[in-house]
Structures are given as structure tokens and as C-alpha cells.
Amino acid sequence: MFSMFVLWVVVFAGIFRRARWTIPVAVVTMVWSLVLLKLHMTDPIPLNF
């Protein structure tokens, strides 16, 4: 989870610096976030409100 946080900090730094590498890093960060959330959200109780 810490790696996800660090990657998002890098993405926001790239946005503020208007760097060209921001979009590919953002896409990789979104995919990595989805992978981590999928791995960590293993609760069998559905959250139906």
C-alpha cells in the first residue's frame, strides 16, 4: 500500500511540474492501485447499503 501512495505522490508531482512522463506513470499507478485493492479486499461480506 505504501508503494501506491508513493506512486500517487510522483504522479501529482509530475502534474505540478507539467512533465511529459505524467500520463504513462498515472496509468501504471491506476493499474497498480487496482491490483493492490483487488488483492487486499478479500472480505466475503458484501457491502450492500
C-alpha positions as CSV (number, residue, x, y, z in Angstrom):
1,M,0.0,0.0,0.0
2,F,2.9,2.3,0.7
3,S,4.1,1.8,-3.0
4,M,0.6,3.0,-4.2
5,F,1.0,6.1,-2.0
6,V,4.5,6.9,-3.3
7,L,3.4,6.4,-6.9
8,W,0.5,8.8,-6.5
9,V,2.8,11.4,-5.0
10,V,5.0,11.0,-8.0
11,V,2.0,11.5,-10.3
12,F,0.9,14.7,-8.5
13,A,4.5,16.0,-8.7
14,G,4.5,15.3,-12.4
15,I,1.2,17.2,-12.8
16,F,2.5,20.2,-11.0
17,R,5.8,20.2,-13.0
18,R,3.8,19.6,-16.2
19,A,6.2,16.7,-17.1
20,R,5.7,14.7,-20.2
21,W,6.0,11.3,-18.3
22,T,3.0,12.1,-16.1
23,I,0.3,10.3,-18.2
24,P,2.1,6.9,-18.5
25,V,3.1,6.9,-14.8
26,A,-0.6,7.8,-13.9
27,V,-1.9,4.9,-16.0
28,V,0.6,2.5,-14.4
29,T,-0.3,3.9,-10.9
30,M,-4.0,3.3,-11.6
31,V,-3.4,-0.3,-12.7
32,W,-1.2,-0.9,-9.6
33,S,-3.8,0.6,-7.3
34,L,-6.5,-1.7,-8.8
35,V,-4.2,-4.7,-8.4
36,L,-3.4,-3.9,-4.7
37,L,-7.0,-3.1,-3.9
38,K,-8.2,-6.4,-5.5
39,L,-5.6,-8.3,-3.5
40,H,-6.4,-6.6,-0.2
41,M,-10.1,-6.5,-0.4
42,T,-10.9,-10.2,0.3
43,D,-13.7,-9.6,2.8
44,P,-16.5,-12.1,2.0
45,I,-19.2,-9.7,3.4
46,P,-20.8,-7.7,0.5
47,L,-21.3,-4.0,1.2
48,N,-24.8,-3.6,0.0
49,F,-26.3,-0.5,1.5
